[in-house]
Amino acid sequence: MSAESGLDTKLADLARQYDEVGRLLGTPEVLGDPSQLRKMGRELARLEPVVAAYRELSETREQLAGARQMRDQESDEELRAMAREEIGELEAREQQLLDDLKVALLPRDPNDDRNVIVEVRAGAGGEEAALFASELLRMYTRYAQEHKFQTDLMSLNETGIGGIKEAILEVTGDGAYSRLKFEGGVHRVQRVPSTESSGRIHTSTATVIVMPEADEVEVDIDEDRDLRIEVKRSSGPGGQSVNTTDSAVRITHLPTGLVVEIQDEKSQHKNKAKAMSVLRSRLYDQQLARQREEQSATRKSMVGGGDRAEKIRTYNFPDNRVTDHRIGTTIYNVPGVLEGQLDTLIDALVMADQAERLRSLTEDAEGAGG
């Protein structure tokens, strides 16, 4: 079976599935069961754009067959010329629909719809790196707000003059992970620090870690055996006490050595819940990293490697230039990007990942066919 006929068979199956789900949605059994109704509704919404494109493809092919028949059988040269022009337009539309459908049928990342935990840590460059980390935290917060995602600053370790050593930001909303998952890695800034009197350009770095938020059932943690939980007094910048109760919580996961510390002015219980959420996500992220390593033994995506030591992006202030090194995309608008205008870069990364996965699928299909 050719790749094209295989695609048509899969699309026809999806169209039948879509019609069946639509039929079931109108039955009393589903209408009377809210959970089934939600589940079926989500499935219908998932299938609808693919089936609509498939039906447009079928209609385009019918029109194309008619135009070709006119071109081949019509004696009037003017009508044949019109048919040739129509054929060119219809063939272009057919190819566009096929390309769109191939992307739509790519296996989805099962984590794409999850909430996200973003960790930002100052790297090399002292106070300048801490200031840059603070700007990245603001960038992601602004980006989330622009896309109607909710944010919760779970942890903030400040330097005292506007910089941060480390911050943990939760971003909540459908598709949050799908939009932010390629942001993980080393971000580099090149600029003249405000404290630099000689005007020399300094290079500093910050590391961003992006993790899908994990559910309790997905990560097995035995609180009695696996955890050491310590409670202490919260402290602000410079170590001063910000609170008179022992509300800061530090959790050590003994099997891995992972440590999470969260402090909140009000609630020890809330801090523990947040720390457990971050710990679960870090452990889940480790599982994903192991899976990626196994997959990359045969193939590594240009944008989906997830290597935290990889330098992924440079923000050059003198040239007003932001460059993503994985895909070679450059934007001349540093202030805009740091204000959260990331969609141009994120869209380019998503498209590059799709192209890479399409290429991989084609290679796999050719290998299977050979």
C-alpha positions in Angstrom: 0.0 0.0 0.0 1.4 3.4 -0.9 1.8 6.2 1.7 -0.9 8.2 -0.1 -3.5 5.4 -0.1 -2.6 4.6 3.5 -3.4 8.2 4.4 -6.7 8.1 2.5 -7.7 4.9 4.4 -6.9 6.4 7.8 -8.8 9.6 6.9 -11.9 7.6 5.8 -11.7 5.7 9.1 -11.6 9.0 11.0 -14.6 10.4 9.1 -16.6 7.3 10.0 -15.5 7.6 13.6 -16.5 11.3 13.6 -20.0 10.4 12.3 -20.4 7.7 14.9 -19.4 10.0 17.8 -21.8 12.6 16.4 -24.6 10.0 16.4 -23.8 8.8 19.9 -23.8 12.4 21.3 -27.5 12.5 20.4 -28.5 9.3 22.3 -30.2 9.4 25.7 -27.5 7.3 27.3 -24.8 9.9 26.5 -27.0 12.9 27.1 -27.8 11.6 30.5 -24.2 11.0 31.5 -22.3 14.3 32.0 -18.8 12.6 32.0 -19.6 10.7 28.8 -21.0 13.8 27.2 -17.8 15.7 28.0 -15.6 12.9 26.7 -17.6 12.5 23.5 -17.6 16.3 23.0 -13.8 16.5 23.3 -13.5 13.6 20.9 -15.8 15.3 18.4 -13.9 18.6 18.7 -10.6 16.8 18.1 -11.8 15.0 15.0 -13.8 17.9 13.5 -10.9 19.9 11.8 -9.3 16.8 10.4 -12.6 15.5 9.0 -13.5 18.9 7.6 -10.2 19.1 5.8 -10.6 15.5 4.5 -14.0 16.3 3.1 -12.7 19.4 1.4 -9.9 17.3 0.0 -12.4 14.8 -1.4 -14.4 17.7 -3.0 -11.2 19.2 -4.4 -10.3 15.9 -6.0 -13.7 15.6 -7.6 -13.4 19.1 -9.1 -9.9 18.3 -10.2 -11.1 15.1 -12.0 -13.8 17.2 -13.8 -11.3 19.9 -14.8 -8.9 17.3 -16.2 -11.7 15.7 -18.2 -12.6 19.1 -19.6 -8.9 19.7 -20.5 -8.6 16.4 -22.3 -11.9 16.2 -24.0 -13.1 19.7 -24.7 -12.6 20.9 -28.3 -12.9 24.6 -27.5 -9.4 26.0 -26.8 -10.6 28.8 -24.6 -12.4 26.3 -22.3 -9.4 24.0 -22.3 -7.2 27.0 -21.2 -9.7 27.8 -18.4 -9.5 24.1 -17.3 -5.7 24.2 -17.3 -5.8 27.3 -15.1 -8.3 25.7 -12.7 -6.2 22.5 -12.6 -3.2 24.5 -11.4 -5.2 26.1 -8.6 -6.9 22.8 -7.6 -3.6 20.9 -7.5 -2.0 23.5 -5.3 -5.1 23.3 -2.9 -4.9 19.5 -2.9 -1.3 19.6 -1.9 -1.9 22.2 0.8 -4.7 20.1 2.3 -2.6 16.9 2.1 0.3 18.7 3.9 -2.1 20.1 6.6 -3.6 16.6 7.1 -0.2 14.9 7.5 0.6 17.4 10.3 -2.8 17.0 11.9 -2.3 13.2 11.9 1.1 13.3 13.6 1.1 11.6 17.0 0.3 14.2 19.6 2.6 14.7 22.6 0.4 13.3 25.4 1.7 16.1 27.6 0.7 19.0 25.4 -2.6 19.8 27.2 -1.0 19.7 30.6 -0.2 22.6 32.9 3.5 23.6 33.2 6.1 24.2 35.9 8.8 26.6 34.7 12.0 27.0 36.7 14.3 29.9 36.0 17.8 29.9 37.5 20.5 32.5 37.2 23.7 31.1 35.6 27.1 32.5 34.9 27.5 36.3 35.3 26.8 37.1 38.9 24.3 39.9 39.6 23.8 40.5 35.8 22.7 36.9 35.4 20.3 37.3 38.3 18.8 40.4 36.7 18.5 38.5 33.4 16.8 35.6 35.2 14.3 38.0 36.6 13.5 39.4 33.1 13.0 35.9 31.8 10.6 35.1 34.6 8.6 38.3 33.8 8.7 37.3 30.1 7.0 34.0 30.7 4.5 35.6 33.1 3.6 38.2 30.5 3.4 35.5 27.8 1.0 33.4 30.0 -1.2 36.4 30.7 -1.4 37.3 27.0 -2.7 33.7 26.3 -5.2 33.8 29.2 -3.2 31.2 31.2 -3.2 31.4 34.9 0.1 31.8 36.8 1.2 31.1 40.3 4.7 32.1 41.5 5.4 29.0 43.7 8.9 30.0 44.8 11.1 33.1 44.5 14.7 33.4 45.7 15.6 37.0 45.2 19.0 38.7 45.4 17.8 41.9 46.9 18.4 44.4 44.1 15.9 43.2 41.6 17.6 39.9 40.5 16.6 36.3 41.3 18.7 33.3 42.0 15.8 30.9 41.3 12.1 31.0 40.7 9.4 28.4 40.1 6.4 29.5 38.1 3.2 27.3 37.6 1.4 28.1 34.3 -2.1 26.6 34.2 -4.3 26.3 31.1 -5.2 24.1 28.2 -2.1 23.7 25.9 0.3 25.5 28.3 2.9 22.8 27.9 2.5 22.7 24.1 3.4 26.4 23.9 6.3 26.4 26.4 7.9 23.0 26.1 10.7 24.2 23.7 11.8 27.0 26.1 14.0 24.7 28.2 17.8 25.2 28.0 20.4 27.9 28.5 19.4 31.5 27.6 22.2 33.9 27.0 22.2 37.7 27.2 24.8 40.1 25.8 24.6 43.7 26.9 26.4 46.5 28.8 25.4 46.2 32.5 24.1 49.3 34.2 27.0 49.0 36.7 29.6 48.9 33.9 31.3 52.2 33.6 33.6 51.3 30.7 30.8 50.4 28.4 32.0 46.8 27.9 29.5 44.2 26.7 29.1 41.4 29.2 27.7 37.9 28.5 25.5 36.2 31.2 23.3 33.2 31.2 20.2 31.8 32.8 18.8 28.2 32.7 15.1 27.5 32.1 13.6 24.2 32.9 10.1 23.4 31.6 8.2 20.4 33.1 4.7 19.1 32.5 2.8 19.1 35.7 2.3 15.5 36.9 -0.8 14.0 38.6 -0.4 12.2 41.9 -1.2 8.8 40.3 1.6 9.1 37.7 4.5 9.3 40.1 4.8 6.7 42.9 6.1 8.4 46.1 6.0 6.7 49.5 6.0 9.7 51.8 7.0 7.6 54.8 10.0 5.9 53.2 11.0 8.2 50.3 10.8 11.7 51.8 12.5 13.8 54.4 10.3 16.8 55.2 11.8 19.7 57.1 10.0 22.8 58.3 11.7 26.1 59.1 11.1 29.8 59.3 10.5 31.6 56.0 13.1 34.2 55.1 13.2 37.0 52.5 16.1 38.6 50.6 19.3 38.7 52.6 17.9 36.2 55.1 15.6 38.5 57.1 12.6 36.8 58.6 9.4 37.6 56.8 7.1 35.8 59.2 6.9 34.6 62.8 5.8 31.0 62.1 7.7 28.0 60.8 6.0 27.9 57.4 8.9 27.1 54.9 8.9 23.5 53.8 11.9 21.6 52.4 11.3 18.2 51.0 14.2 15.8 50.1 13.4 12.8 47.9 15.8 10.3 49.3 16.0 7.8 46.4 17.1 10.5 43.9 18.4 13.3 46.1 16.1 15.8 44.6 15.4 18.8 47.0 12.4 21.2 46.7 12.0 24.1 49.1 8.9 26.3 49.1 8.1 29.2 51.4 4.9 31.1 51.8 4.1 33.8 54.4 0.8 32.2 55.4 0.5 28.4 55.2 2.8 25.5 55.9 0.1 23.2 54.5 0.0 25.2 51.2 3.8 25.1 51.0 4.0 21.4 51.4 1.3 20.9 48.7 3.2 23.1 46.3 6.5 21.4 47.1 5.0 18.0 46.4 3.6 19.2 43.1 7.1 20.5 42.0 8.7 17.2 43.2 6.2 15.1 41.3 6.8 17.1 38.2 10.6 16.8 38.5 10.3 13.0 39.0 7.9 12.8 36.0 10.3 15.0 34.0 13.2 12.5 34.8 11.0 9.7 33.4 10.4 11.7 30.2 14.2 12.4 30.0 14.9 8.7 30.1 12.4 8.0 27.4 13.9 10.8 25.2 17.4 9.3 25.7 16.1 5.9 24.5 14.5 7.5 21.5 17.5 9.7 20.7 19.6 6.6 20.4 18.2 6.3 16.9 17.0 9.8 16.2 17.2 13.2 17.9 14.8 16.1 17.1 16.5 19.4 16.3 14.3 21.2 18.8 13.0 18.5 21.1 16.2 17.3 22.7 15.5 18.9 26.0 19.2 19.1 27.0 19.4 21.6 29.8 23.1 22.4 29.1 22.2 23.3 25.5 22.5 27.0 24.6 19.2 27.6 22.9 18.8 31.4 22.5 20.8 34.6 22.6 19.3 38.1 23.5 21.8 40.7 22.1 20.9 44.2 23.3 23.4 46.2 21.2 22.0 44.7 18.0 18.4 44.5 19.3 18.6 40.9 18.2 17.1 37.6 19.6 18.4 34.5 17.9 17.1 30.9 18.5 20.2 28.8 17.6 18.2 25.5 17.1 16.3 26.8 14.1 18.4 29.8 13.0 15.5 32.2 13.5 16.3 35.8 14.4 14.0 38.6 15.6 15.0 42.2 15.9 13.0 43.2 18.9 14.6 42.4 22.2 12.2 44.6 24.3 9.1 43.1 22.6 10.3 39.5 23.2 11.1 40.2 26.9 7.6 41.7 27.2 6.3 38.2 26.3 6.0 38.5 22.5 7.2 35.0 22.0 4.7 33.6 19.5 6.9 34.1 16.4 9.7 32.1 17.9 7.4 29.5 19.4 5.4 29.0 16.2 8.7 28.6 14.3 9.9 26.0 16.8 6.6 24.1 16.6 6.8 24.1 12.8 10.4 22.9 12.9 9.4 20.0 15.2 6.5 19.0 13.0 8.8 19.0 9.9 11.3 16.9 11.7 8.7 14.4 12.8 7.1 14.3 9.3 10.6 13.5 8.0 11.1 10.8 10.5 7.7 9.2 9.7 8.5 9.3 6.0 11.9 7.6 6.6 10.2 5.0 8.8 7.6 4.4 6.1 10.2 4.1 3.4 12.3 1.7 5.6 9.3 -0.5 6.2 8.4 -0.5 2.5 12.0 -1.5 1.6 
